[in-house]
Structures are given as C-alpha cells and as structure tokens.
Amino acid sequence: MRAVGVAVDLGGNRVVDRVDLHVAAGEVIALVGPNGAGKSTLLAALAGDITMSGRIEIGNRDVHAWKTVELAQQRAVLPQKATLSFPFTVGEVVAMGRAPWAGRPESADDEDAVAEAMRLTETTGFAGRPFPALSGGEQARVALARVLAQRTPVLLLDEPTAALDLRHQELVLRAVRQRAANQTRVVVVLHDLGLAAAYADRAYVLAGGRVRAEGPPREVFTGALLSDVYQHEVEVFDHPRTGTPMVVPRR
C-alpha cells in the first residue's frame, strides 16, 4: 500500500498536505501527532472514503478503481466511534465483518473468522449481549473484532485503544501485531506515544497536515521534535529493561 502526494481540503482548509506514505506487508505503521494534525483524515483518505488529490494504491491498484465490495475485501476500517441504530447482539456485530465475502469461497471461513476475532479481543463471553448495552471499552473491542473478522490484507485503525484500560490496550495491540505477523499491512492512529514506540515498526509524525518525520520510533521520537510538534516540552528516554523509547511530558 502506498500514498503519493495525498492532499485533503475540508471546509476550505488544507487538512492533509502532500503526504507520501508506504506500508509493506507485515508492517505496523503508527500515525501520531497532536489534535488536528490530520491523522484521522489521512486514514480516511487511505481507506478511499473521502475526496482527495494525489494517488493511493491498495493491491497495486488505485483505491478508487476498486468496486465497493472489492475494496471491502482489500481493506478493513475501524473508525473512532462505532454506532449502531439497532440492538444487534455482539455476535451479530462481529459477523458483519464477513459481509464482503458473502457468496464467495471465503465465506466457508465465516465461523472460524468470527470466533478467532472474538477470542483475540476477549469478547466471546458476551456474544449474546446487545451491543448498545456494553460499556464504551467493550464496544471498542467488539468494533475491532468486526474489523479483524473481515480478514483483509490491509487494516486501517483509528485510535483503537482510546477507550480501553491498560490491559486491553496491550491486548488489542498484541492482536494487531499478530495480524501483521501474517503479512497484513496495518496503519493505526495512536495518541499514546509509548504504545506507538512499543508496537509500531515505523511512525509518521504529523503536524499541520504534513509529515514532520518518518521512521522507526527509536529514531524519530526525539525530545526536540516532539516538543516542537506538540508545543509542550517532553523528555524521551529508553526503558531500562526493554530499551523502548518512553515519552514523558516535562512538568
């Protein structure tokens, strides 16, 4: 998957400005940056869900050249918020992820795909409960399970850990890394720089719609850059046991 010169204008404002991005099979790419940096808009452009200029390719084909069902077989998208108008059960919601494969040979895997996705997100235990009755964190995990059940070669995830406690943040990102180990391409918007450093192969640091830096978190997460991007002094140091970069606001 790659993006070349992608730009998005919303309400007369340039929200994403000439972004180049590439994702190899097996990679987890983190989009990080302050509020309003253009992360979610860029993710929507990568999904082919909004009007943009430039070029985005999925499967060596322009994202807008795919038919709707074909595109859903190529990429799965997790939005920031999951909303449903009807009280579907958790199991029914996760099974919706298999809709793009209806009538195809892959539909034979529906039951296994749903079961695996619910296991990875620890949602099996409330498969029969109505989705609206769940807590915000539980709904977030069910929404991710639906996306995982889709079993596409590209995963586009917008803040999948935002509503989760510490344990389930780790659970979700381990599930994401597991998918990447199976050659899935993953792009994930994260606000937690510690999680991005721990789980992403590369990070794109955005500010004002532009990429300020790109590369392995160990290389691009510097105190000088992040202090400038976030307009707040931060310190970066290596975790004494794992060596993973830790980002701490200076207080």
C-alpha positions as a printed NumPy array, in Angstrom:
array([[  0.   ,   0.   ,   0.   ],
       [  1.277,   3.451,  -0.8  ],
       [  0.2  ,   7.077,  -0.943],
       [  1.836,   9.721,  -3.107],
       [  1.22 ,  13.445,  -2.766],
       [ -2.061,  12.982,  -0.908],
       [ -3.875,  16.205,  -0.033],
       [ -7.301,  16.75 ,   1.503],
       [ -9.23 ,  20.022,   1.742],
       [-12.141,  20.302,   4.17 ],
       [-14.189,  23.462,   4.645],
       [-11.729,  25.467,   2.619],
       [ -8.774,  24.351,   4.743],
       [ -5.886,  22.097,   3.718],
       [ -6.12 ,  19.331,   6.35 ],
       [ -3.667,  16.877,   4.773],
       [ -0.891,  18.412,   2.73 ],
       [  1.082,  16.388,   0.147],
       [  1.689,  13.273,   2.235],
       [  3.729,  10.345,   0.921],
       [  3.385,   7.041,   2.789],
       [  4.118,   3.392,   2.178],
       [  3.288,   0.234,   4.117],
       [  4.963,  -3.097,   3.454],
       [  3.389,  -6.472,   4.149],
       [  3.906,  -7.338,   7.811],
       [  4.418,  -3.73 ,   8.931],
       [  2.6  ,  -1.778,  11.631],
       [  2.67 ,   1.94 ,  10.859],
       [  1.635,   4.435,  13.544],
       [  0.24 ,   7.866,  12.698],
       [  0.966,  10.181,  15.617],
       [  0.692,  13.88 ,  16.27 ],
       [ -1.367,  16.478,  18.149],
       [ -5.096,  17.036,  17.811],
       [ -5.879,  18.494,  14.404],
       [ -2.695,  17.163,  12.818],
       [ -4.681,  15.376,  10.091],
       [ -4.206,  11.791,  11.273],
       [ -7.825,  10.631,  11.045],
       [ -8.367,  12.489,   7.78 ],
       [ -5.303,  10.836,   6.285],
       [ -6.572,   7.441,   7.434],
       [ -9.952,   8.115,   5.785],
       [ -8.15 ,   9.076,   2.58 ],
       [ -6.122,   5.859,   2.686],
       [ -9.41 ,   3.968,   3.019],
       [-10.813,   5.678,  -0.065],
       [-13.643,   7.147,   1.996],
       [-13.137,  10.851,   1.276],
       [-12.29 ,  13.049,  -1.69 ],
       [ -8.601,  13.806,  -2.031],
       [ -5.932,  14.631,  -4.574],
       [ -2.798,  12.615,  -5.167],
       [ -2.729,   8.846,  -5.522],
       [ -3.376,   5.974,  -3.128],
       [ -2.777,   2.386,  -4.144],
       [ -4.052,  -0.751,  -2.442],
       [ -3.008,  -4.024,  -4.009],
       [ -1.092,  -2.133,  -6.731],
       [ -4.344,  -0.546,  -7.877],
       [ -5.758,   2.939,  -7.372],
       [ -8.037,   2.926,  -4.351],
       [-10.868,   4.479,  -6.363],
       [-10.63 ,   1.844,  -9.11 ],
       [-11.96 ,  -0.884,  -6.816],
       [-15.673,  -1.595,  -6.705],
       [-17.216,  -1.141,  -3.248],
       [-17.319,  -4.836,  -2.382],
       [-13.845,  -5.405,  -3.817],
       [-12.453,  -2.581,  -1.714],
       [-14.05 ,  -4.092,   1.402],
       [-12.195,  -7.296,   0.579],
       [ -8.922,  -5.369,   0.404],
       [ -9.067,  -3.163,   3.479],
       [-10.945,  -3.069,   6.771],
       [-11.51 ,   0.241,   8.562],
       [-12.045,   0.906,  12.259],
       [-13.46 ,   4.43 ,  12.793],
       [-13.017,   6.356,  16.034],
       [-16.609,   5.689,  17.119],
       [-18.814,   2.683,  16.469],
       [-22.525,   3.491,  16.332],
       [-25.456,   1.19 ,  15.602],
       [-29.102,   2.115,  15.142],
       [-30.465,  -1.295,  16.122],
       [-29.765,  -3.515,  19.144],
       [-27.742,  -6.189,  17.361],
       [-26.006,  -8.719,  19.568],
       [-22.231,  -8.715,  19.872],
       [-22.008, -11.896,  17.834],
       [-24.091, -10.354,  15.057],
       [-21.951,  -7.22 ,  15.001],
       [-18.72 ,  -9.188,  14.661],
       [-20.264, -11.365,  11.951],
       [-20.972,  -8.193,   9.93 ],
       [-17.264,  -8.144,   9.191],
       [-17.773, -11.178,   6.966],
       [-20.323,  -9.441,   4.701],
       [-17.814,  -8.683,   1.886],
       [-17.199, -12.409,   1.458],
       [-20.855, -13.455,   1.099],
       [-21.333, -15.833,  -1.823],
       [-17.604, -16.387,  -2.234],
       [-15.465, -19.411,  -1.285],
       [-14.029, -17.395,   1.63 ],
       [-17.454, -17.451,   3.3  ],
       [-16.673, -21.02 ,   4.365],
       [-14.324, -19.42 ,   6.912],
       [-17.012, -17.16 ,   8.44 ],
       [-17.455, -19.116,  11.66 ],
       [-13.726, -19.524,  12.265],
       [-13.004, -15.878,  11.43 ],
       [-15.635, -14.594,  13.863],
       [-14.541, -16.961,  16.632],
       [-10.875, -16.025,  16.236],
       [-11.603, -12.297,  16.209],
       [-13.7  , -12.539,  19.364],
       [-11.03 , -14.599,  21.072],
       [ -8.317, -12.097,  20.22 ],
       [-10.379,  -9.209,  21.598],
       [-11.797, -11.131,  24.588],
       [-15.391, -10.539,  23.532],
       [-16.527, -14.168,  23.319],
       [-18.02 , -14.063,  26.806],
       [-20.703, -11.541,  25.878],
       [-21.523, -12.713,  22.334],
       [-25.248, -12.764,  23.11 ],
       [-25.479,  -9.339,  24.74 ],
       [-26.938,  -6.343,  22.863],
       [-24.174,  -4.098,  21.542],
       [-25.731,  -0.864,  22.94 ],
       [-25.73 ,  -2.362,  26.457],
       [-21.933,  -2.621,  26.534],
       [-19.541,  -0.154,  28.111],
       [-17.55 ,   2.131,  25.846],
       [-14.451,  -0.018,  26.172],
       [-16.371,  -3.203,  25.437],
       [-17.944,  -1.628,  22.362],
       [-14.494,  -0.599,  21.149],
       [-13.24 ,  -4.18 ,  21.416],
       [-16.305,  -5.533,  19.597],
       [-15.799,  -2.983,  16.813],
       [-12.201,  -4.141,  16.459],
       [-13.33 ,  -7.779,  16.425],
       [-15.632,  -6.965,  13.482],
       [-12.701,  -5.478,  11.597],
       [-10.408,  -8.412,  12.386],
       [-13.106, -10.868,  11.267],
       [-13.076,  -9.196,   7.853],
       [ -9.632, -10.73 ,   7.217],
       [ -8.318,  -8.217,   4.72 ],
       [ -4.693,  -7.658,   3.669],
       [ -4.869,  -4.05 ,   4.934],
       [ -6.085,  -2.847,   8.348],
       [ -6.769,   0.859,   8.951],
       [ -7.431,   1.576,  12.629],
       [ -8.349,   4.954,  14.111],
       [ -7.47 ,   5.14 ,  17.813],
       [ -8.326,   1.52 ,  18.657],
       [ -7.013,   1.926,  22.226],
       [ -8.674,   5.252,  23.113],
       [-11.474,   3.829,  25.291],
       [ -9.52 ,   0.923,  26.743],
       [ -7.87 ,   0.256,  30.065],
       [ -4.18 ,  -0.588,  30.273],
       [ -4.633,  -4.358,  29.98 ],
       [ -6.904,  -4.161,  26.969],
       [ -4.676,  -1.616,  25.236],
       [ -1.926,  -4.202,  25.334],
       [ -4.337,  -6.952,  24.282],
       [ -5.516,  -5.016,  21.246],
       [ -2.067,  -4.058,  20.031],
       [ -0.774,  -7.592,  20.508],
       [ -3.674,  -8.74 ,  18.298],
       [ -2.665,  -6.114,  15.727],
       [  0.947,  -7.305,  15.786],
       [ -0.255, -10.886,  15.371],
       [ -2.1  ,  -9.891,  12.207],
       [  0.998,  -8.113,  10.936],
       [  2.987, -11.298,  11.534],
       [  0.642, -12.906,   8.993],
       [  1.697, -10.294,   6.402],
       [ -1.188,  -7.878,   6.97 ],
       [ -0.39 ,  -4.207,   6.364],
       [ -1.52 ,  -2.111,   9.352],
       [ -1.895,   1.647,   9.709],
       [ -3.024,   2.769,  13.164],
       [ -3.693,   6.214,  14.605],
       [ -2.372,   6.397,  18.168],
       [ -2.22 ,   9.196,  20.706],
       [ -0.152,   7.216,  23.195],
       [  3.442,   7.617,  22.031],
       [  4.587,   4.877,  24.399],
       [  2.294,   2.386,  22.69 ],
       [  3.424,   3.595,  19.276],
       [  7.056,   3.131,  20.287],
       [  6.402,  -0.345,  21.65 ],
       [  4.313,  -1.767,  18.811],
       [  4.967,   0.159,  15.577],
       [  7.705,  -0.687,  13.106],
       [  7.631,   2.874,  11.82 ],
       [  5.882,   6.072,  12.805],
       [  4.756,   9.073,  10.785],
       [  4.774,  12.203,  12.951],
       [  2.193,  14.656,  11.606],
       [  1.614,  18.323,  12.394],
       [ -0.483,  20.795,  10.447],
       [ -1.364,  18.123,   7.905],
       [  2.256,  17.468,   6.97 ],
       [  4.697,  14.697,   7.808],
       [  7.368,  16.136,  10.065],
       [  9.304,  12.895,  10.422],
       [  9.065,   9.244,   9.419],
       [ 10.964,   6.183,  10.557],
       [ 11.384,   3.749,  13.443],
       [ 10.136,   5.31 ,  16.697],
       [ 13.623,   4.977,  18.223],
       [ 14.932,   7.31 ,  15.535],
       [ 12.117,   9.845,  15.135],
       [ 10.831,  10.17 ,  18.713],
       [ 13.282,  12.803,  19.879],
       [ 12.692,  15.345,  22.606],
       [ 13.369,  18.251,  20.258],
       [ 10.975,  17.105,  17.532],
       [  8.131,  16.067,  19.826],
       [  8.426,  19.205,  21.945],
       [  8.081,  21.272,  18.793],
       [  5.234,  19.217,  17.293],
       [  3.167,  19.058,  20.485],
       [  4.099,  22.567,  21.64 ],
       [  4.962,  21.182,  25.078],
       [  8.339,  20.216,  26.462],
       [  8.83 ,  16.463,  26.592],
       [ 11.652,  14.151,  27.586],
       [ 12.488,  10.92 ,  25.795],
       [ 14.466,   8.143,  27.44 ],
       [ 14.916,   4.417,  26.985],
       [ 13.049,   1.996,  29.216],
       [ 15.698,   0.4  ,  31.482],
       [ 14.551,  -3.167,  30.745],
       [ 13.191,  -3.175,  27.175],
       [ 15.052,  -0.229,  25.674],
       [ 11.783,   1.058,  24.191],
       [ 11.608,   4.872,  23.951],
       [  9.471,   6.435,  26.689],
       [  7.959,   9.873,  26.153],
       [  7.186,  11.92 ,  29.269],
       [  5.859,  15.498,  29.414],
       [  8.126,  17.809,  31.373],
       [  6.27 ,  19.033,  34.445]])
